[in-house]
Amino acid sequence: EAGPLHTPHCDNNCPIWHIDPRVKSAIITPRLLQLSEPKQNHPDYQNNRE
């Protein structure tokens, strides 16, 4: 059985993420792109091998 229909003003348990329109027009700066990259391991890092 299907749940309630999706509307623009669903409850908090809605499986669809509602994005504020202001977020869609955000400016992506070089700093934001840099922060979005995964952090690199230190060159001297050794994995804990058990």
mmJSON file of the N, C-alpha and C atoms, coordinates in Angstrom:
{"data_MODEL":{"atom_site":{
"group_PDB":["ATOM","ATOM","ATOM","ATOM","ATOM","ATOM","ATOM","ATOM","ATOM","ATOM","ATOM","ATOM","ATOM","ATOM","ATOM","ATOM","ATOM","ATOM","ATOM","ATOM","ATOM","ATOM","ATOM","ATOM","ATOM","ATOM","ATOM","ATOM","ATOM","ATOM","ATOM","ATOM","ATOM","ATOM","ATOM","ATOM","ATOM","ATOM","ATOM","ATOM","ATOM","ATOM","ATOM","ATOM","ATOM","ATOM","ATOM","ATOM","ATOM","ATOM","ATOM","ATOM","ATOM","ATOM","ATOM","ATOM","ATOM","ATOM","ATOM","ATOM","ATOM","ATOM","ATOM","ATOM","ATOM","ATOM","ATOM","ATOM","ATOM","ATOM","ATOM","ATOM","ATOM","ATOM","ATOM","ATOM","ATOM","ATOM","ATOM","ATOM","ATOM","ATOM","ATOM","ATOM","ATOM","ATOM","ATOM","ATOM","ATOM","ATOM","ATOM","ATOM","ATOM","ATOM","ATOM","ATOM","ATOM","ATOM","ATOM","ATOM","ATOM","ATOM","ATOM","ATOM","ATOM","ATOM","ATOM","ATOM","ATOM","ATOM","ATOM","ATOM","ATOM","ATOM","ATOM","ATOM","ATOM","ATOM","ATOM","ATOM","ATOM","ATOM","ATOM","ATOM","ATOM","ATOM","ATOM","ATOM","ATOM","ATOM","ATOM","ATOM","ATOM","ATOM","ATOM","ATOM","ATOM","ATOM","ATOM","ATOM","ATOM","ATOM","ATOM","ATOM","ATOM","ATOM","ATOM","ATOM","ATOM","ATOM"],
"id":[1,2,3,4,5,6,7,8,9,10,11,12,13,14,15,16,17,18,19,20,21,22,23,24,25,26,27,28,29,30,31,32,33,34,35,36,37,38,39,40,41,42,43,44,45,46,47,48,49,50,51,52,53,54,55,56,57,58,59,60,61,62,63,64,65,66,67,68,69,70,71,72,73,74,75,76,77,78,79,80,81,82,83,84,85,86,87,88,89,90,91,92,93,94,95,96,97,98,99,100,101,102,103,104,105,106,107,108,109,110,111,112,113,114,115,116,117,118,119,120,121,122,123,124,125,126,127,128,129,130,131,132,133,134,135,136,137,138,139,140,141,142,143,144,145,146,147,148,149,150],
"type_symbol":["N","C","C","N","C","C","N","C","C","N","C","C","N","C","C","N","C","C","N","C","C","N","C","C","N","C","C","N","C","C","N","C","C","N","C","C","N","C","C","N","C","C","N","C","C","N","C","C","N","C","C","N","C","C","N","C","C","N","C","C","N","C","C","N","C","C","N","C","C","N","C","C","N","C","C","N","C","C","N","C","C","N","C","C","N","C","C","N","C","C","N","C","C","N","C","C","N","C","C","N","C","C","N","C","C","N","C","C","N","C","C","N","C","C","N","C","C","N","C","C","N","C","C","N","C","C","N","C","C","N","C","C","N","C","C","N","C","C","N","C","C","N","C","C","N","C","C","N","C","C"],
"label_atom_id":["N","CA","C","N","CA","C","N","CA","C","N","CA","C","N","CA","C","N","CA","C","N","CA","C","N","CA","C","N","CA","C","N","CA","C","N","CA","C","N","CA","C","N","CA","C","N","CA","C","N","CA","C","N","CA","C","N","CA","C","N","CA","C","N","CA","C","N","CA","C","N","CA","C","N","CA","C","N","CA","C","N","CA","C","N","CA","C","N","CA","C","N","CA","C","N","CA","C","N","CA","C","N","CA","C","N","CA","C","N","CA","C","N","CA","C","N","CA","C","N","CA","C","N","CA","C","N","CA","C","N","CA","C","N","CA","C","N","CA","C","N","CA","C","N","CA","C","N","CA","C","N","CA","C","N","CA","C","N","CA","C","N","CA","C","N","CA","C","N","CA","C","N","CA","C"],
"label_alt_id":[null,null,null,null,null,null,null,null,null,null,null,null,null,null,null,null,null,null,null,null,null,null,null,null,null,null,null,null,null,null,null,null,null,null,null,null,null,null,null,null,null,null,null,null,null,null,null,null,null,null,null,null,null,null,null,null,null,null,null,null,null,null,null,null,null,null,null,null,null,null,null,null,null,null,null,null,null,null,null,null,null,null,null,null,null,null,null,null,null,null,null,null,null,null,null,null,null,null,null,null,null,null,null,null,null,null,null,null,null,null,null,null,null,null,null,null,null,null,null,null,null,null,null,null,null,null,null,null,null,null,null,null,null,null,null,null,null,null,null,null,null,null,null,null,null,null,null,null,null,null],
"label_comp_id":["GLU","GLU","GLU","ALA","ALA","ALA","GLY","GLY","GLY","PRO","PRO","PRO","LEU","LEU","LEU","HIS","HIS","HIS","THR","THR","THR","PRO","PRO","PRO","HIS","HIS","HIS","CYS","CYS","CYS","ASP","ASP","ASP","ASN","ASN","ASN","ASN","ASN","ASN","CYS","CYS","CYS","PRO","PRO","PRO","ILE","ILE","ILE","TRP","TRP","TRP","HIS","HIS","HIS","ILE","ILE","ILE","ASP","ASP","ASP","PRO","PRO","PRO","ARG","ARG","ARG","VAL","VAL","VAL","LYS","LYS","LYS","SER","SER","SER","ALA","ALA","ALA","ILE","ILE","ILE","ILE","ILE","ILE","THR","THR","THR","PRO","PRO","PRO","ARG","ARG","ARG","LEU","LEU","LEU","LEU","LEU","LEU","GLN","GLN","GLN","LEU","LEU","LEU","SER","SER","SER","GLU","GLU","GLU","PRO","PRO","PRO","LYS","LYS","LYS","GLN","GLN","GLN","ASN","ASN","ASN","HIS","HIS","HIS","PRO","PRO","PRO","ASP","ASP","ASP","TYR","TYR","TYR","GLN","GLN","GLN","ASN","ASN","ASN","ASN","ASN","ASN","ARG","ARG","ARG","GLU","GLU","GLU"],
"label_asym_id":["A","A","A","A","A","A","A","A","A","A","A","A","A","A","A","A","A","A","A","A","A","A","A","A","A","A","A","A","A","A","A","A","A","A","A","A","A","A","A","A","A","A","A","A","A","A","A","A","A","A","A","A","A","A","A","A","A","A","A","A","A","A","A","A","A","A","A","A","A","A","A","A","A","A","A","A","A","A","A","A","A","A","A","A","A","A","A","A","A","A","A","A","A","A","A","A","A","A","A","A","A","A","A","A","A","A","A","A","A","A","A","A","A","A","A","A","A","A","A","A","A","A","A","A","A","A","A","A","A","A","A","A","A","A","A","A","A","A","A","A","A","A","A","A","A","A","A","A","A","A"],
"label_entity_id":["1","1","1","1","1","1","1","1","1","1","1","1","1","1","1","1","1","1","1","1","1","1","1","1","1","1","1","1","1","1","1","1","1","1","1","1","1","1","1","1","1","1","1","1","1","1","1","1","1","1","1","1","1","1","1","1","1","1","1","1","1","1","1","1","1","1","1","1","1","1","1","1","1","1","1","1","1","1","1","1","1","1","1","1","1","1","1","1","1","1","1","1","1","1","1","1","1","1","1","1","1","1","1","1","1","1","1","1","1","1","1","1","1","1","1","1","1","1","1","1","1","1","1","1","1","1","1","1","1","1","1","1","1","1","1","1","1","1","1","1","1","1","1","1","1","1","1","1","1","1"],
"label_seq_id":[1,1,1,2,2,2,3,3,3,4,4,4,5,5,5,6,6,6,7,7,7,8,8,8,9,9,9,10,10,10,11,11,11,12,12,12,13,13,13,14,14,14,15,15,15,16,16,16,17,17,17,18,18,18,19,19,19,20,20,20,21,21,21,22,22,22,23,23,23,24,24,24,25,25,25,26,26,26,27,27,27,28,28,28,29,29,29,30,30,30,31,31,31,32,32,32,33,33,33,34,34,34,35,35,35,36,36,36,37,37,37,38,38,38,39,39,39,40,40,40,41,41,41,42,42,42,43,43,43,44,44,44,45,45,45,46,46,46,47,47,47,48,48,48,49,49,49,50,50,50],
"pdbx_PDB_ins_code":[null,null,null,null,null,null,null,null,null,null,null,null,null,null,null,null,null,null,null,null,null,null,null,null,null,null,null,null,null,null,null,null,null,null,null,null,null,null,null,null,null,null,null,null,null,null,null,null,null,null,null,null,null,null,null,null,null,null,null,null,null,null,null,null,null,null,null,null,null,null,null,null,null,null,null,null,null,null,null,null,null,null,null,null,null,null,null,null,null,null,null,null,null,null,null,null,null,null,null,null,null,null,null,null,null,null,null,null,null,null,null,null,null,null,null,null,null,null,null,null,null,null,null,null,null,null,null,null,null,null,null,null,null,null,null,null,null,null,null,null,null,null,null,null,null,null,null,null,null,null],
"Cartn_x":[0.851,0.0,0.89,0.594,1.382,1.057,2.052,1.862,1.145,1.092,0.426,1.165,0.439,1.035,2.045,3.062,4.086,3.536,3.736,3.324,4.507,4.47,5.572,5.732,4.704,4.764,4.54,5.343,5.215,5.694,5.402,5.891,7.391,7.983,9.423,9.822,8.891,9.238,9.124,9.049,8.952,10.292,10.3,11.563,12.21,11.503,12.044,12.567,13.827,14.422,13.9,13.406,12.915,14.042,14.491,15.6,15.052,15.557,15.165,15.637,14.798,15.209,16.454,16.703,17.893,19.17,19.108,20.289,20.674,19.693,19.967,20.735,20.62,21.301,22.578,23.062,24.27,25.489,26.422,27.66,28.681,29.222,30.222,31.596,32.254,33.56,34.665,35.872,36.994,37.232,36.999,37.192,36.182,34.938,33.943,34.319,34.826,35.279,36.442,37.353,38.484,37.993,37.049,36.531,35.72,35.197,34.386,35.231,36.536,37.424,37.712,37.916,38.269,39.628,39.739,40.991,42.047,43.25,44.346,45.017,45.507,46.249,47.633,48.163,49.513,50.497,51.591,52.552,53.143,53.257,53.831,52.78,51.554,50.477,50.693,50.537,50.622,49.314,48.717,47.456,47.645,46.656,46.714,46.368,47.385,47.162,47.105,45.96,45.796,45.936],
"Cartn_y":[-1.184,0.0,1.239,2.177,3.4,4.353,5.154,6.144,7.368,8.431,9.65,10.264,11.013,11.647,12.707,12.893,13.907,15.284,16.229,17.617,18.522,19.785,20.699,20.948,20.646,20.908,19.617,18.593,17.299,17.397,16.348,16.261,16.001,15.986,15.748,14.339,13.398,12.019,11.745,12.77,12.621,12.109,11.103,10.583,11.504,12.528,13.463,14.693,15.054,16.208,17.474,18.395,19.675,20.7,21.23,22.174,23.586,24.48,25.879,26.436,27.166,27.71,28.591,29.228,30.073,29.243,27.985,27.129,26.798,26.64,26.291,27.385,28.63,29.739,30.146,29.315,29.638,29.666,30.531,30.643,29.674,28.812,27.84,28.454,28.766,29.413,28.362,28.765,27.817,27.225,28.017,27.508,26.403,26.56,25.511,24.237,24.378,23.206,22.521,23.315,22.751,21.997,22.566,21.92,20.672,20.577,19.416,18.196,18.39,17.276,16.431,15.115,14.276,14.676,14.552,14.895,13.837,14.29,13.385,12.883,11.646,11.095,11.725,11.796,12.302,11.341,11.855,10.975,9.885,10.14,9.159,8.232,8.334,7.511,6.036,5.179,3.736,3.116,2.326,1.677,0.709,0.634,-0.275,-1.68,-2.492,-3.854,-4.819,-5.421,-6.368,-7.784],
"Cartn_z":[0.0,0.0,0.0,-0.85,-0.969,0.174,0.536,1.593,1.049,1.846,1.395,0.209,-0.597,-1.768,-1.345,-2.19,-1.929,-2.263,-1.369,-1.594,-1.271,-1.708,-1.386,0.113,0.904,2.348,3.128,2.855,3.532,4.98,5.742,7.113,7.111,8.301,8.432,8.033,7.992,7.655,6.156,5.342,3.888,3.347,2.468,1.932,0.901,0.459,-0.531,0.195,-0.082,0.572,-0.084,0.718,0.216,0.355,-0.771,-0.792,-0.948,-0.108,-0.187,-1.536,-2.252,-3.564,-3.486,-2.348,-2.21,-2.262,-1.854,-1.878,-3.313,-4.169,-5.565,-6.289,-5.828,-6.492,-5.754,-4.851,-4.087,-5.004,-4.682,-5.452,-4.862,-5.707,-5.258,-5.478,-4.38,-4.438,-4.495,-4.9,-4.888,-3.499,-2.449,-1.088,-0.772,-1.192,-0.973,-1.717,-2.925,-3.674,-2.965,-2.4,-1.674,-0.438,0.29,1.492,1.176,-0.035,-0.393,-0.758,-0.938,-1.278,-0.039,-0.202,0.951,1.525,2.835,3.499,3.173,2.86,2.527,3.806,3.772,4.903,4.978,6.19,6.397,5.721,5.138,4.446,5.349,6.654,7.579,8.183,7.752,8.31,7.971,8.982,8.767,9.228,8.373,8.687,9.853,10.753,11.887,11.404,11.169,10.662,11.831,12.011,13.12,12.636],
"occupancy":[1.0,1.0,1.0,1.0,1.0,1.0,1.0,1.0,1.0,1.0,1.0,1.0,1.0,1.0,1.0,1.0,1.0,1.0,1.0,1.0,1.0,1.0,1.0,1.0,1.0,1.0,1.0,1.0,1.0,1.0,1.0,1.0,1.0,1.0,1.0,1.0,1.0,1.0,1.0,1.0,1.0,1.0,1.0,1.0,1.0,1.0,1.0,1.0,1.0,1.0,1.0,1.0,1.0,1.0,1.0,1.0,1.0,1.0,1.0,1.0,1.0,1.0,1.0,1.0,1.0,1.0,1.0,1.0,1.0,1.0,1.0,1.0,1.0,1.0,1.0,1.0,1.0,1.0,1.0,1.0,1.0,1.0,1.0,1.0,1.0,1.0,1.0,1.0,1.0,1.0,1.0,1.0,1.0,1.0,1.0,1.0,1.0,1.0,1.0,1.0,1.0,1.0,1.0,1.0,1.0,1.0,1.0,1.0,1.0,1.0,1.0,1.0,1.0,1.0,1.0,1.0,1.0,1.0,1.0,1.0,1.0,1.0,1.0,1.0,1.0,1.0,1.0,1.0,1.0,1.0,1.0,1.0,1.0,1.0,1.0,1.0,1.0,1.0,1.0,1.0,1.0,1.0,1.0,1.0,1.0,1.0,1.0,1.0,1.0,1.0],
"B_iso_or_equiv":[0.0,0.0,0.0,0.0,0.0,0.0,0.0,0.0,0.0,0.0,0.0,0.0,0.0,0.0,0.0,0.0,0.0,0.0,0.0,0.0,0.0,0.0,0.0,0.0,0.0,0.0,0.0,0.0,0.0,0.0,0.0,0.0,0.0,0.0,0.0,0.0,0.0,0.0,0.0,0.0,0.0,0.0,0.0,0.0,0.0,0.0,0.0,0.0,0.0,0.0,0.0,0.0,0.0,0.0,0.0,0.0,0.0,0.0,0.0,0.0,0.0,0.0,0.0,0.0,0.0,0.0,0.0,0.0,0.0,0.0,0.0,0.0,0.0,0.0,0.0,0.0,0.0,0.0,0.0,0.0,0.0,0.0,0.0,0.0,0.0,0.0,0.0,0.0,0.0,0.0,0.0,0.0,0.0,0.0,0.0,0.0,0.0,0.0,0.0,0.0,0.0,0.0,0.0,0.0,0.0,0.0,0.0,0.0,0.0,0.0,0.0,0.0,0.0,0.0,0.0,0.0,0.0,0.0,0.0,0.0,0.0,0.0,0.0,0.0,0.0,0.0,0.0,0.0,0.0,0.0,0.0,0.0,0.0,0.0,0.0,0.0,0.0,0.0,0.0,0.0,0.0,0.0,0.0,0.0,0.0,0.0,0.0,0.0,0.0,0.0],
"pdbx_formal_charge":[null,null,null,null,null,null,null,null,null,null,null,null,null,null,null,null,null,null,null,null,null,null,null,null,null,null,null,null,null,null,null,null,null,null,null,null,null,null,null,null,null,null,null,null,null,null,null,null,null,null,null,null,null,null,null,null,null,null,null,null,null,null,null,null,null,null,null,null,null,null,null,null,null,null,null,null,null,null,null,null,null,null,null,null,null,null,null,null,null,null,null,null,null,null,null,null,null,null,null,null,null,null,null,null,null,null,null,null,null,null,null,null,null,null,null,null,null,null,null,null,null,null,null,null,null,null,null,null,null,null,null,null,null,null,null,null,null,null,null,null,null,null,null,null,null,null,null,null,null,null],
"auth_seq_id":[1,1,1,2,2,2,3,3,3,4,4,4,5,5,5,6,6,6,7,7,7,8,8,8,9,9,9,10,10,10,11,11,11,12,12,12,13,13,13,14,14,14,15,15,15,16,16,16,17,17,17,18,18,18,19,19,19,20,20,20,21,21,21,22,22,22,23,23,23,24,24,24,25,25,25,26,26,26,27,27,27,28,28,28,29,29,29,30,30,30,31,31,31,32,32,32,33,33,33,34,34,34,35,35,35,36,36,36,37,37,37,38,38,38,39,39,39,40,40,40,41,41,41,42,42,42,43,43,43,44,44,44,45,45,45,46,46,46,47,47,47,48,48,48,49,49,49,50,50,50],
"auth_comp_id":["GLU","GLU","GLU","ALA","ALA","ALA","GLY","GLY","GLY","PRO","PRO","PRO","LEU","LEU","LEU","HIS","HIS","HIS","THR","THR","THR","PRO","PRO","PRO","HIS","HIS","HIS","CYS","CYS","CYS","ASP","ASP","ASP","ASN","ASN","ASN","ASN","ASN","ASN","CYS","CYS","CYS","PRO","PRO","PRO","ILE","ILE","ILE","TRP","TRP","TRP","HIS","HIS","HIS","ILE","ILE","ILE","ASP","ASP","ASP","PRO","PRO","PRO","ARG","ARG","ARG","VAL","VAL","VAL","LYS","LYS","LYS","SER","SER","SER","ALA","ALA","ALA","ILE","ILE","ILE","ILE","ILE","ILE","THR","THR","THR","PRO","PRO","PRO","ARG","ARG","ARG","LEU","LEU","LEU","LEU","LEU","LEU","GLN","GLN","GLN","LEU","LEU","LEU","SER","SER","SER","GLU","GLU","GLU","PRO","PRO","PRO","LYS","LYS","LYS","GLN","GLN","GLN","ASN","ASN","ASN","HIS","HIS","HIS","PRO","PRO","PRO","ASP","ASP","ASP","TYR","TYR","TYR","GLN","GLN","GLN","ASN","ASN","ASN","ASN","ASN","ASN","ARG","ARG","ARG","GLU","GLU","GLU"],
"auth_asym_id":["A","A","A","A","A","A","A","A","A","A","A","A","A","A","A","A","A","A","A","A","A","A","A","A","A","A","A","A","A","A","A","A","A","A","A","A","A","A","A","A","A","A","A","A","A","A","A","A","A","A","A","A","A","A","A","A","A","A","A","A","A","A","A","A","A","A","A","A","A","A","A","A","A","A","A","A","A","A","A","A","A","A","A","A","A","A","A","A","A","A","A","A","A","A","A","A","A","A","A","A","A","A","A","A","A","A","A","A","A","A","A","A","A","A","A","A","A","A","A","A","A","A","A","A","A","A","A","A","A","A","A","A","A","A","A","A","A","A","A","A","A","A","A","A","A","A","A","A","A","A"],
"auth_atom_id":["N","CA","C","N","CA","C","N","CA","C","N","CA","C","N","CA","C","N","CA","C","N","CA","C","N","CA","C","N","CA","C","N","CA","C","N","CA","C","N","CA","C","N","CA","C","N","CA","C","N","CA","C","N","CA","C","N","CA","C","N","CA","C","N","CA","C","N","CA","C","N","CA","C","N","CA","C","N","CA","C","N","CA","C","N","CA","C","N","CA","C","N","CA","C","N","CA","C","N","CA","C","N","CA","C","N","CA","C","N","CA","C","N","CA","C","N","CA","C","N","CA","C","N","CA","C","N","CA","C","N","CA","C","N","CA","C","N","CA","C","N","CA","C","N","CA","C","N","CA","C","N","CA","C","N","CA","C","N","CA","C","N","CA","C","N","CA","C","N","CA","C","N","CA","C"],
"pdbx_PDB_model_num":[1,1,1,1,1,1,1,1,1,1,1,1,1,1,1,1,1,1,1,1,1,1,1,1,1,1,1,1,1,1,1,1,1,1,1,1,1,1,1,1,1,1,1,1,1,1,1,1,1,1,1,1,1,1,1,1,1,1,1,1,1,1,1,1,1,1,1,1,1,1,1,1,1,1,1,1,1,1,1,1,1,1,1,1,1,1,1,1,1,1,1,1,1,1,1,1,1,1,1,1,1,1,1,1,1,1,1,1,1,1,1,1,1,1,1,1,1,1,1,1,1,1,1,1,1,1,1,1,1,1,1,1,1,1,1,1,1,1,1,1,1,1,1,1,1,1,1,1,1,1]
}}}
